[in-house]
Amino acid sequence: MPISPRLEVAVRRNRVLVASIAIALALGGCGNDEATPPVDADPNALAVHSLLGFEGVITSVVGAFEQENGDLQVDVTLSEGPALVKAISAGTPDVVMIPTPWLESLVSNVDPDFFGRSLAVIAVPADNPGDVTDLTAFAADSGLSTAVCAGAPGPGNFGFAVLAKAGVTPDPATVGSGCEAEVLGRLAAGDLDAGLMFRAGLEIPDGVVLRDVPEDQNIVVDFSLGALNDSDLATAFTDFVGSDAAQRILTDSGFLP
């Protein structure tokens, strides 16, 4: 089921406040040290870091960039929030592609380049054996087999923020991080009744369909790219992500404009 235009417009109104709260929880205790640019970086090598769950879309964008630019090496690292924060603080990445509020809070001297946004969706088997229609399916006492896979583990998980808006309390054991591909595979196999996750970066297998989260319960997370140094290659990659070719890849992978 496609994301409705009405939902996109309505959710956009509160995405900054709600997403910022969720992200602040997810990053609790991580600190906000500024990145230290790497020393003596290889001018033909680029380190791009992002979050778990985005392997398909990030590698597709990087692959298209490499095709356009010939002899260079782009290393992609995907990690959970705390590990990503440590890498940024250590100056490991040349470029990060992460939620905008993370970038703004972690690195004060980088202007975020917005490249897309994502919102929560409910994934179910095509025949929907659990008759899942809304977020009450994810309540601990629903009797259904579900999984929440949307951000950092624990109360800062983006999925927790969505469910809290709906007044739903999940079983914490069903909440994970970076598990989208596994959950989608289990849904396709009929091992789960429903999965809650964010749309961007998902590769939807045959036998799985998406349902909208009600507009008054959803949140939108803006994503931006940040170059942590002023190398020619980092600048070129930033420019490429804004190109029509990269934007088509991002849109095809579920990012909203």
PASEBA-1860 file (N, C-alpha, C; in nm, 3 decimals):
! residues 257
1> MPISPRLE> 0.085/-0.119/0.000/0.000/0.000/0.000/0.088/0.123/0.000 ~ 0.073/0.214/-0.091/0.161/0.331/-0.098/0.136/0.429/0.014 ~ 0.238/0.511/0.043/0.223/0.615/0.142/0.136/0.726/0.084 ~ 0.030/0.762/0.152/-0.063/0.860/0.097/-0.007/1.001/0.105 ~ -0.035/1.087/0.006/0.009/1.226/0.010/-0.043/1.298/0.134 ~ -0.166/1.265/0.175/-0.223/1.329/0.293/-0.142/1.297/0.417 ~ -0.098/1.171/0.427/-0.015/1.132/0.540/0.117/1.206/0.538 ~ 0.180/1.217/0.421/0.308/1.285/0.411/0.298/1.428/0.462
9> VAVRRNRV> 0.193/1.500/0.420/0.179/1.639/0.458/0.152/1.654/0.607 ~ 0.062/1.571/0.659/0.025/1.584/0.799/0.140/1.550/0.892 ~ 0.216/1.444/0.858/0.324/1.402/0.945/0.438/1.503/0.945 ~ 0.459/1.570/0.830/0.568/1.666/0.819/0.560/1.775/0.925 ~ 0.440/1.805/0.970/0.423/1.918/1.062/0.495/1.900/1.194 ~ 0.506/1.775/1.241/0.568/1.756/1.372/0.694/1.672/1.366 ~ 0.753/1.653/1.247/0.866/1.561/1.237/0.988/1.609/1.315 ~ 1.014/1.738/1.318/1.136/1.787/1.382/1.130/1.765/1.533
17> LVASIAIA> 1.019/1.803/1.596/1.008/1.791/1.741/1.013/1.646/1.785 ~ 0.929/1.562/1.727/0.920/1.425/1.771/1.047/1.348/1.739 ~ 1.099/1.365/1.618/1.221/1.294/1.581/1.338/1.337/1.668 ~ 1.345/1.465/1.703/1.454/1.513/1.787/1.449/1.450/1.925 ~ 1.326/1.435/1.979/1.312/1.372/2.110/1.359/1.228/2.104 ~ 1.314/1.156/2.002/1.353/1.016/1.990/1.503/1.001/1.972 ~ 1.562/1.087/1.892/1.706/1.079/1.866/1.785/1.114/1.991 ~ 1.738/1.212/2.068/1.805/1.248/2.193/1.808/1.129/2.287
25> LALGGCGN> 1.698/1.054/2.295/1.694/0.935/2.378/1.791/0.830/2.326 ~ 1.791/0.812/2.195/1.877/0.709/2.135/2.024/0.736/2.159 ~ 2.060/0.864/2.166/2.200/0.901/2.182/2.238/0.928/2.327 ~ 2.146/0.901/2.420/2.171/0.932/2.559/2.304/0.877/2.608 ~ 2.385/0.965/2.668/2.512/0.924/2.725/2.625/0.916/2.626 ~ 2.598/0.945/2.498/2.703/0.930/2.398/2.792/1.053/2.389 ~ 2.744/1.167/2.434/2.822/1.290/2.422/2.813/1.347/2.284 ~ 2.868/1.469/2.265/2.860/1.532/2.134/2.992/1.594/2.094
33> DEATPPVD> 3.099/1.515/2.111/3.231/1.565/2.072/3.234/1.594/1.924 ~ 3.302/1.701/1.886/3.315/1.733/1.745/3.413/1.637/1.679 ~ 3.390/1.612/1.553/3.478/1.521/1.479/3.614/1.585/1.457 ~ 3.718/1.500/1.459/3.852/1.544/1.428/3.890/1.493/1.291 ~ 3.914/1.579/1.193/3.944/1.534/1.057/4.065/1.442/1.055 ~ 4.061/1.336/0.974/4.175/1.245/0.965/4.296/1.314/0.906 ~ 4.413/1.262/0.941/4.539/1.320/0.897/4.593/1.241/0.779 ~ 4.648/1.313/0.680/4.712/1.250/0.565/4.619/1.150/0.495
41> ADPNALAV> 4.496/1.192/0.469/4.399/1.105/0.405/4.437/1.081/0.259 ~ 4.411/0.960/0.211/4.434/0.926/0.071/4.335/1.005/-0.015 ~ 4.382/1.087/-0.108/4.290/1.170/-0.189/4.199/1.088/-0.279 ~ 4.233/0.959/-0.301/4.150/0.873/-0.385/4.069/0.772/-0.304 ~ 4.060/0.793/-0.173/3.983/0.703/-0.086/3.883/0.785/-0.006 ~ 3.765/0.729/0.011/3.658/0.799/0.083/3.593/0.702/0.180 ~ 3.575/0.744/0.304/3.509/0.662/0.406/3.369/0.720/0.432 ~ 3.267/0.641/0.398/3.128/0.682/0.416/3.066/0.597/0.526
49> HSLLGFEG> 3.010/0.663/0.629/2.949/0.591/0.740/2.800/0.621/0.749 ~ 2.722/0.518/0.782/2.579/0.535/0.801/2.532/0.431/0.902 ~ 2.399/0.420/0.915/2.339/0.331/1.014/2.310/0.193/0.957 ~ 2.308/0.094/1.045/2.264/-0.039/1.006/2.125/-0.031/0.945 ~ 2.100/-0.116/0.848/1.970/-0.118/0.783/1.966/-0.045/0.651 ~ 2.076/0.026/0.617/2.078/0.104/0.495/2.179/0.053/0.394 ~ 2.220/-0.072/0.409/2.326/-0.126/0.324/2.290/-0.117/0.176 ~ 2.167/-0.159/0.141/2.129/-0.162/0.000/2.135/-0.026/-0.066
57> VITSVVGA> 2.073/0.073/-0.004/2.065/0.205/-0.067/2.201/0.276/-0.065 ~ 2.275/0.266/0.044/2.405/0.334/0.052/2.502/0.274/-0.049 ~ 2.507/0.141/-0.057/2.599/0.079/-0.152/2.558/0.109/-0.297 ~ 2.428/0.124/-0.322/2.383/0.160/-0.457/2.427/0.300/-0.494 ~ 2.413/0.394/-0.401/2.456/0.532/-0.426/2.607/0.536/-0.445 ~ 2.679/0.466/-0.359/2.826/0.464/-0.369/2.869/0.399/-0.501 ~ 2.803/0.290/-0.540/2.837/0.224/-0.665/2.818/0.315/-0.786 ~ 2.709/0.391/-0.786/2.685/0.484/-0.896/2.789/0.596/-0.896
65> FEQENGDL> 2.830/0.640/-0.778/2.934/0.744/-0.768/3.067/0.691/-0.821 ~ 3.101/0.569/-0.786/3.227/0.510/-0.834/3.226/0.494/-0.985 ~ 3.113/0.457/-1.040/3.103/0.443/-1.186/3.129/0.575/-1.257 ~ 3.082/0.682/-1.198/3.098/0.815/-1.258/3.239/0.869/-1.243 ~ 3.311/0.821/-1.142/3.437/0.887/-1.107/3.561/0.800/-1.123 ~ 3.547/0.682/-1.180/3.665/0.605/-1.216/3.746/0.551/-1.100 ~ 3.876/0.577/-1.101/3.972/0.511/-1.013/3.972/0.574/-0.873 ~ 3.885/0.522/-0.787/3.883/0.565/-0.648/3.828/0.452/-0.563
73> QVDVTLSE> 3.845/0.465/-0.433/3.800/0.362/-0.340/3.707/0.425/-0.238 ~ 3.585/0.373/-0.229/3.490/0.421/-0.129/3.459/0.306/-0.034 ~ 3.490/0.325/0.093/3.463/0.224/0.195/3.338/0.264/0.271 ~ 3.241/0.172/0.277/3.115/0.198/0.346/3.114/0.121/0.479 ~ 3.083/0.192/0.588/3.072/0.130/0.720/2.934/0.159/0.775 ~ 2.861/0.054/0.814/2.729/0.068/0.873/2.735/0.016/1.016 ~ 2.683/0.093/1.110/2.692/0.054/1.250/2.574/0.108/1.328 ~ 2.557/0.058/1.450/2.453/0.110/1.538/2.493/0.247/1.591
81> GPALVKAI> 2.395/0.317/1.648/2.415/0.455/1.692/2.539/0.481/1.776 ~ 2.559/0.410/1.888/2.675/0.438/1.973/2.808/0.423/1.899 ~ 2.821/0.317/1.818/2.946/0.295/1.744/2.966/0.405/1.640 ~ 2.857/0.449/1.579/2.867/0.556/1.480/2.910/0.686/1.546 ~ 2.856/0.714/1.663/2.894/0.835/1.737/3.043/0.833/1.768 ~ 3.094/0.719/1.812/3.237/0.707/1.843/3.322/0.730/1.719 ~ 3.280/0.675/1.606/3.355/0.693/1.483/3.360/0.839/1.442 ~ 3.247/0.908/1.454/3.242/1.050/1.420/3.333/1.130/1.513
89> SAGTPDVV> 3.328/1.099/1.641/3.411/1.170/1.739/3.559/1.149/1.713 ~ 3.592/1.031/1.660/3.732/0.999/1.630/3.778/1.053/1.496 ~ 3.684/1.108/1.418/3.721/1.161/1.287/3.742/1.055/1.182 ~ 3.685/0.936/1.202/3.704/0.826/1.108/3.636/0.848/0.974 ~ 3.506/0.889/0.972/3.441/0.906/0.841/3.486/1.033/0.770 ~ 3.485/1.028/0.638/3.496/1.150/0.558/3.357/1.210/0.538 ~ 3.258/1.121/0.526/3.120/1.163/0.501/3.028/1.075/0.585 ~ 2.925/1.135/0.643/2.823/1.059/0.714/2.687/1.085/0.651
97> MIPTPWLE> 2.602/0.983/0.651/2.466/0.994/0.600/2.374/0.944/0.711 ~ 2.320/1.036/0.790/2.251/1.002/0.914/2.132/1.096/0.937 ~ 2.048/1.066/1.036/1.939/1.159/1.068/1.992/1.300/1.095 ~ 1.924/1.398/1.041/1.970/1.537/1.049/1.994/1.583/1.192 ~ 1.903/1.557/1.288/1.930/1.603/1.425/2.055/1.541/1.486 ~ 2.089/1.417/1.447/2.214/1.357/1.493/2.332/1.440/1.444 ~ 2.329/1.470/1.314/2.440/1.544/1.255/2.454/1.681/1.320 ~ 2.342/1.748/1.340/2.345/1.882/1.400/2.394/1.880/1.544
105> SLVSNVDP> 2.365/1.772/1.617/2.406/1.766/1.757/2.548/1.714/1.775 ~ 2.597/1.636/1.679/2.728/1.574/1.693/2.842/1.657/1.634 ~ 2.814/1.730/1.530/2.919/1.804/1.460/2.872/1.947/1.437 ~ 2.929/2.041/1.511/2.877/2.178/1.508/2.926/2.258/1.387 ~ 3.032/2.213/1.323/3.091/2.293/1.215/3.061/2.239/1.076 ~ 2.955/2.158/1.063/2.916/2.100/0.935/2.772/2.141/0.904 ~ 2.751/2.191/0.783/2.616/2.225/0.739/2.552/2.101/0.677 ~ 2.443/2.052/0.736/2.378/1.933/0.681/2.324/1.956/0.540
113> DFFGRSLA> 2.344/1.858/0.452/2.285/1.859/0.319/2.172/1.758/0.318 ~ 2.048/1.806/0.329/1.931/1.720/0.334/1.920/1.637/0.205 ~ 1.895/1.505/0.220/1.879/1.423/0.101/1.753/1.338/0.101 ~ 1.675/1.338/0.210/1.552/1.260/0.211/1.499/1.244/0.351 ~ 1.382/1.183/0.361/1.322/1.160/0.491/1.251/1.026/0.491 ~ 1.223/0.978/0.611/1.164/0.846/0.625/1.054/0.851/0.730 ~ 0.954/0.764/0.715/0.849/0.753/0.816/0.819/0.607/0.843 ~ 0.753/0.582/0.955/0.727/0.445/0.999/0.618/0.380/0.915
121> VIAVPADN> 0.635/0.251/0.891/0.536/0.170/0.820/0.521/0.037/0.893 ~ 0.409/-0.029/0.867/0.384/-0.163/0.920/0.397/-0.262/0.805 ~ 0.487/-0.357/0.821/0.505/-0.462/0.720/0.433/-0.588/0.766 ~ 0.358/-0.650/0.675/0.283/-0.772/0.706/0.296/-0.871/0.591 ~ 0.274/-1.000/0.617/0.265/-1.095/0.505/0.152/-1.055/0.412 ~ 0.164/-1.088/0.286/0.066/-1.045/0.187/-0.076/-1.091/0.221 ~ -0.090/-1.209/0.282/-0.224/-1.258/0.316/-0.269/-1.209/0.454 ~ -0.180/-1.139/0.525/-0.211/-1.076/0.655/-0.289/-1.171/0.748
129> PGDVTDLT> -0.229/-1.284/0.784/-0.301/-1.382/0.867/-0.338/-1.330/1.006 ~ -0.264/-1.231/1.056/-0.296/-1.174/1.187/-0.399/-1.063/1.181 ~ -0.450/-1.034/1.061/-0.548/-0.927/1.041/-0.498/-0.796/1.105 ~ -0.374/-0.763/1.076/-0.312/-0.643/1.134/-0.359/-0.519/1.057 ~ -0.415/-0.424/1.128/-0.463/-0.301/1.066/-0.404/-0.176/1.127 ~ -0.347/-0.186/1.249/-0.293/-0.067/1.314/-0.187/-0.107/1.416 ~ -0.141/-0.010/1.495/-0.029/-0.032/1.585/-0.064/-0.114/1.709 ~ -0.193/-0.138/1.736/-0.228/-0.221/1.851/-0.175/-0.363/1.836
137> AFAADSGL> -0.140/-0.403/1.714/-0.083/-0.535/1.693/0.048/-0.553/1.769 ~ 0.116/-0.441/1.799/0.249/-0.448/1.862/0.243/-0.441/2.015 ~ 0.122/-0.438/2.072/0.109/-0.440/2.217/0.156/-0.575/2.271 ~ 0.216/-0.571/2.389/0.271/-0.693/2.447/0.166/-0.802/2.465 ~ 0.040/-0.762/2.485/-0.066/-0.860/2.510/-0.155/-0.883/2.387 ~ -0.105/-0.850/2.267/-0.188/-0.863/2.147/-0.210/-1.007/2.105 ~ -0.123/-1.098/2.149/-0.131/-1.237/2.108/-0.071/-1.264/1.971 ~ -0.015/-1.159/1.907/0.044/-1.173/1.776/0.196/-1.183/1.786
145> STAVCAGA> 0.258/-1.237/1.683/0.403/-1.245/1.677/0.455/-1.126/1.596 ~ 0.522/-1.032/1.662/0.562/-0.908/1.597/0.706/-0.873/1.629 ~ 0.757/-0.776/1.554/0.892/-0.725/1.579/0.895/-0.576/1.547 ~ 0.971/-0.502/1.627/0.990/-0.358/1.607/1.136/-0.337/1.576 ~ 1.164/-0.280/1.460/1.303/-0.266/1.417/1.321/-0.126/1.362 ~ 1.354/-0.031/1.449/1.352/0.109/1.405/1.439/0.198/1.492 ~ 1.571/0.180/1.485/1.659/0.272/1.556/1.742/0.203/1.662 ~ 1.784/0.280/1.761/1.870/0.228/1.867/1.790/0.136/1.959
153> PGPGNFGF> 1.856/0.035/2.021/1.783/-0.051/2.113/1.746/0.025/2.239 ~ 1.644/-0.026/2.311/1.601/0.038/2.434/1.497/0.146/2.411 ~ 1.466/0.225/2.515/1.358/0.324/2.505/1.381/0.430/2.399 ~ 1.505/0.450/2.353/1.530/0.549/2.250/1.499/0.502/2.109 ~ 1.460/0.376/2.094/1.426/0.323/1.963/1.315/0.407/1.900 ~ 1.333/0.442/1.772/1.231/0.522/1.703/1.095/0.453/1.707 ~ 1.095/0.322/1.699/0.970/0.248/1.706/0.898/0.270/1.837 ~ 0.972/0.277/1.947/0.913/0.307/2.076/0.843/0.443/2.072
161> AVLAKAGV> 0.906/0.540/2.005/0.847/0.675/1.997/0.715/0.672/1.922 ~ 0.710/0.595/1.812/0.586/0.583/1.736/0.479/0.515/1.820 ~ 0.514/0.404/1.884/0.417/0.331/1.964/0.369/0.413/2.083 ~ 0.458/0.493/2.141/0.418/0.578/2.254/0.310/0.677/2.211 ~ 0.321/0.729/2.089/0.219/0.821/2.040/0.084/0.751/2.026 ~ 0.088/0.621/2.002/-0.036/0.545/1.987/-0.084/0.487/2.119 ~ -0.008/0.509/2.226/-0.046/0.455/2.356/-0.027/0.304/2.365 ~ 0.068/0.252/2.286/0.093/0.107/2.281/0.225/0.075/2.349
169> TPDPATVG> 0.224/-0.025/2.438/0.346/-0.069/2.506/0.386/-0.206/2.454 ~ 0.500/-0.215/2.384/0.542/-0.345/2.329/0.617/-0.428/2.431 ~ 0.633/-0.552/2.402/0.724/-0.638/2.478/0.866/-0.597/2.438 ~ 0.949/-0.550/2.532/1.085/-0.507/2.495/1.165/-0.612/2.420 ~ 1.133/-0.739/2.442/1.207/-0.846/2.374/1.181/-0.847/2.224 ~ 1.075/-0.780/2.180/1.044/-0.777/2.037/1.106/-0.658/1.966 ~ 1.179/-0.574/2.039/1.233/-0.450/1.983/1.382/-0.468/1.955 ~ 1.423/-0.438/1.832/1.563/-0.456/1.795/1.616/-0.341/1.715
177> SGCEAEVL> 1.740/-0.355/1.669/1.808/-0.251/1.592/1.882/-0.315/1.476 ~ 1.872/-0.252/1.357/1.942/-0.304/1.241/1.895/-0.440/1.196 ~ 1.768/-0.473/1.226/1.717/-0.608/1.199/1.613/-0.609/1.089 ~ 1.604/-0.503/1.010/1.499/-0.493/0.909/1.499/-0.610/0.811 ~ 1.615/-0.644/0.757/1.622/-0.752/0.657/1.577/-0.884/0.717 ~ 1.621/-0.911/0.840/1.580/-1.036/0.906/1.429/-1.040/0.927 ~ 1.373/-0.928/0.975/1.229/-0.923/1.002/1.149/-0.939/0.873 ~ 1.192/-0.872/0.766/1.122/-0.885/0.638/1.128/-1.029/0.588
185> GRLAAGDL> 1.241/-1.094/0.606/1.253/-1.235/0.566/1.160/-1.324/0.645 ~ 1.147/-1.299/0.774/1.057/-1.379/0.858/0.912/-1.354/0.823 ~ 0.880/-1.230/0.786/0.743/-1.201/0.742/0.711/-1.276/0.612 ~ 0.805/-1.275/0.519/0.785/-1.344/0.392/0.767/-1.494/0.413 ~ 0.836/-1.548/0.515/0.827/-1.691/0.544/0.704/-1.726/0.628 ~ 0.632/-1.624/0.674/0.514/-1.648/0.756/0.544/-1.672/0.902 ~ 0.666/-1.639/0.948/0.704/-1.661/1.087/0.661/-1.546/1.179 ~ 0.624/-1.431/1.122/0.580/-1.316/1.200/0.448/-1.264/1.142
193> DAGLMFRA> 0.370/-1.201/1.230/0.245/-1.139/1.186/0.264/-0.995/1.140 ~ 0.363/-0.924/1.196/0.382/-0.784/1.159/0.518/-0.734/1.205 ~ 0.571/-0.635/1.133/0.695/-0.569/1.171/0.677/-0.418/1.158 ~ 0.727/-0.345/1.256/0.724/-0.199/1.251/0.865/-0.151/1.222 ~ 0.879/-0.068/1.117/1.010/-0.020/1.079/0.994/0.109/0.999 ~ 1.107/0.171/0.965/1.101/0.293/0.885/1.126/0.260/0.739 ~ 1.053/0.330/0.651/1.044/0.292/0.510/1.176/0.301/0.435 ~ 1.254/0.406/0.458/1.373/0.430/0.378/1.474/0.317/0.393
201> GLEIPDGV> 1.526/0.272/0.279/1.629/0.170/0.278/1.578/0.027/0.277 ~ 1.446/0.009/0.289/1.393/-0.127/0.292/1.393/-0.189/0.153 ~ 1.427/-0.316/0.147/1.414/-0.394/0.024/1.302/-0.494/0.049 ~ 1.183/-0.466/-0.004/1.064/-0.543/0.028/1.062/-0.672/-0.054 ~ 1.065/-0.788/0.013/1.064/-0.915/-0.062/0.924/-0.950/-0.110 ~ 0.915/-1.042/-0.204/0.785/-1.094/-0.246/0.715/-1.154/-0.125 ~ 0.585/-1.135/-0.119/0.508/-1.192/-0.009/0.493/-1.101/0.110 ~ 0.546/-0.978/0.099/0.534/-0.880/0.208/0.476/-0.752/0.151
209> VLRDVPED> 0.383/-0.692/0.225/0.323/-0.565/0.185/0.335/-0.466/0.300 ~ 0.326/-0.337/0.267/0.336/-0.231/0.368/0.201/-0.166/0.390 ~ 0.178/-0.129/0.516/0.057/-0.055/0.553/0.099/0.075/0.620 ~ 0.019/0.179/0.598/0.046/0.309/0.659/0.026/0.303/0.811 ~ 0.109/0.376/0.882/0.084/0.407/1.022/-0.009/0.529/1.025 ~ -0.113/0.529/1.108/-0.203/0.645/1.113/-0.126/0.776/1.129 ~ -0.171/0.878/1.057/-0.095/1.003/1.048/-0.073/1.071/1.183 ~ -0.165/1.055/1.277/-0.149/1.122/1.406/-0.057/1.045/1.500
217> QNIVVDFS> -0.009/0.928/1.456/0.080/0.847/1.538/0.219/0.832/1.479 ~ 0.239/0.880/1.358/0.366/0.859/1.288/0.464/0.971/1.322 ~ 0.589/0.946/1.292/0.691/1.049/1.298/0.774/1.042/1.170 ~ 0.831/1.153/1.134/0.917/1.160/1.016/1.058/1.195/1.061 ~ 1.155/1.124/1.008/1.296/1.149/1.039/1.364/1.203/0.914 ~ 1.416/1.324/0.923/1.494/1.382/0.814/1.635/1.324/0.814 ~ 1.689/1.300/0.694/1.825/1.249/0.680/1.910/1.351/0.603 ~ 2.033/1.367/0.647/2.125/1.457/0.580/2.261/1.393/0.565
225> LGALNDSD> 2.335/1.447/0.471/2.473/1.407/0.447/2.563/1.518/0.500 ~ 2.671/1.479/0.564/2.767/1.578/0.613/2.909/1.540/0.577 ~ 2.982/1.630/0.512/3.123/1.607/0.482/3.205/1.657/0.601 ~ 3.280/1.568/0.664/3.354/1.604/0.784/3.492/1.659/0.754 ~ 3.526/1.665/0.626/3.648/1.736/0.586/3.621/1.802/0.452 ~ 3.714/1.884/0.407/3.692/1.960/0.284/3.770/1.903/0.166 ~ 3.791/1.772/0.168/3.863/1.710/0.057/3.780/1.719/-0.071 ~ 3.848/1.716/-0.184/3.779/1.722/-0.312/3.684/1.604/-0.330
233> LATAFTDF> 3.726/1.486/-0.281/3.643/1.367/-0.298/3.517/1.374/-0.212 ~ 3.530/1.424/-0.089/3.412/1.440/-0.002/3.315/1.540/-0.063 ~ 3.368/1.648/-0.119/3.283/1.747/-0.184/3.215/1.690/-0.306 ~ 3.288/1.611/-0.384/3.232/1.551/-0.504/3.120/1.454/-0.469 ~ 3.139/1.376/-0.362/3.036/1.281/-0.321/2.911/1.354/-0.272 ~ 2.932/1.461/-0.195/2.819/1.541/-0.148/2.739/1.596/-0.265 ~ 2.809/1.647/-0.365/2.741/1.699/-0.484/2.666/1.588/-0.556 ~ 2.727/1.470/-0.564/2.665/1.360/-0.636/2.534/1.316/-0.570
241> VGSDAAQR> 2.531/1.312/-0.436/2.410/1.269/-0.366/2.292/1.362/-0.397 ~ 2.322/1.486/-0.432/2.217/1.579/-0.471/2.178/1.571/-0.617 ~ 2.245/1.486/-0.693/2.218/1.477/-0.837/2.091/1.398/-0.865 ~ 2.040/1.412/-0.987/1.919/1.338/-1.025/1.940/1.187/-1.017 ~ 2.059/1.141/-1.057/2.087/0.997/-1.055/2.079/0.940/-0.914 ~ 2.142/1.009/-0.819/2.140/0.962/-0.680/2.001/0.974/-0.620 ~ 1.932/1.082/-0.652/1.798/1.101/-0.597/1.701/0.993/-0.645 ~ 1.719/0.945/-0.768/1.636/0.835/-0.817/1.661/0.708/-0.735
249> ILTDSGFL> 1.785/0.682/-0.703/1.819/0.565/-0.621/1.755/0.578/-0.483 ~ 1.767/0.695/-0.423/1.712/0.718/-0.291/1.560/0.704/-0.290 ~ 1.495/0.761/-0.390/1.349/0.752/-0.399/1.305/0.607/-0.419 ~ 1.376/0.535/-0.506/1.342/0.394/-0.530/1.360/0.311/-0.403 ~ 1.444/0.358/-0.310/1.471/0.285/-0.187/1.381/0.331/-0.072 ~ 1.284/0.416/-0.101/1.185/0.451/0.000/1.204/0.584/0.067 ~ 1.309/0.658/0.031/1.323/0.792/0.089/1.220/0.886/0.025 ~ 1.159/0.968/0.107/1.066/1.070/0.058/1.142/1.199/0.036
257> P> 1.099/1.282/-0.059/1.171/1.408/-0.087/1.147/1.512/0.022
END
